[in-house]
Each structure stands twice: as structure tokens, then as C-alpha cells.
Amino acid sequence: MKITRQFAPADRYLYDFGPCSYANGFAQIDTAQDASYFGSWANPTALVIFTYCEGDTTHQQCDSVEEFVAELRRIDSWNIANGHGPARIDPGLDPAMKDAFQQIGLADLLH
């Protein structure tokens, strides 16, 4: 997995409606810690997980579907263990987005 970290002084809404939007193939990963200063998104086609936290960004480019699934399950487990979980993927109203996550074995993490 390739991980790229940067600093981007903004808020999560820059990503919600921009690079990490549904139009760009991303679904939000919902947790109890979501706020204007925190958010996470996943793209099941590009195998990317992106997190924004107080200006710090983390872009995870997974090398395989298995790695992508394992990382999303790790995120869910971490959130549960730390009182922020469960982490659930919000596919929106897009049946194709929902199907993409179901096809790779993540139906149980969908809202």
C-alpha cells in the first residue's frame, strides 16, 4: 500500500464536495467522530481510502482488493475499540456504488 500524507488547511467539506465526492467514485466512511474537522472516504474502484483530520490528509492507495477490504475492516475495528464505531460505508442512493462494495465482500459495513 502506498500512503501519502500532506497538510491541507481547510475543512472536510472541501473533500465531501470535491475530490472525495460520489461523482468521483467515493463513499463516505461514517463514524461517531465525523465533524467539520474529520472525515474519511473510500473508493471501491480505485481502491483508495482518504482521511482528513484537522488539516492532515492521508491518501492510502491499496495494491489489491484484499488489502482494501482488510484496511476498511481495520478502520471499523479501530473505531469500535476506541469508542467511535462502528465505521459504516454510506453508498448514498447510488445502486452501483452499493453493488461495488457488496461485490468485494463489504456488504456488512454498508449503511
Rosetta blueprint (number, residue, H / E / L):
1 M L
2 K E
3 I E
4 T E
5 R E
6 Q E
7 F E
8 A L
9 P L
10 A L
11 D L
12 R L
13 Y H
14 L H
15 Y H
16 D H
17 F L
18 G L
19 P L
20 C L
21 S L
22 Y H
23 A H
24 N H
25 G L
26 F L
27 A E
28 Q E
29 I E
30 D E
31 T L
32 A L
33 Q L
34 D L
35 A E
36 S L
37 Y L
38 F E
39 G E
40 S E
41 W E
42 A E
43 N E
44 P L
45 T L
46 A L
47 L L
48 V E
49 I E
50 F E
51 T E
52 Y E
53 C E
54 E L
55 G L
56 D E
57 T E
58 T E
59 H E
60 Q E
61 Q E
62 C L
63 D L
64 S L
65 V H
66 E H
67 E H
68 F H
69 V H
70 A H
71 E H
72 L H
73 R H
74 R H
75 I H
76 D H
77 S H
78 W H
79 N H
80 I H
81 A H
82 N L
83 G L
84 H L
85 G L
86 P L
87 A L
88 R E
89 I E
90 D E
91 P L
92 G L
93 L L
94 D L
95 P H
96 A H
97 M H
98 K H
99 D H
100 A H
101 F H
102 Q H
103 Q H
104 I L
105 G L
106 L L
107 A H
108 D H
109 L H
110 L E
111 H L
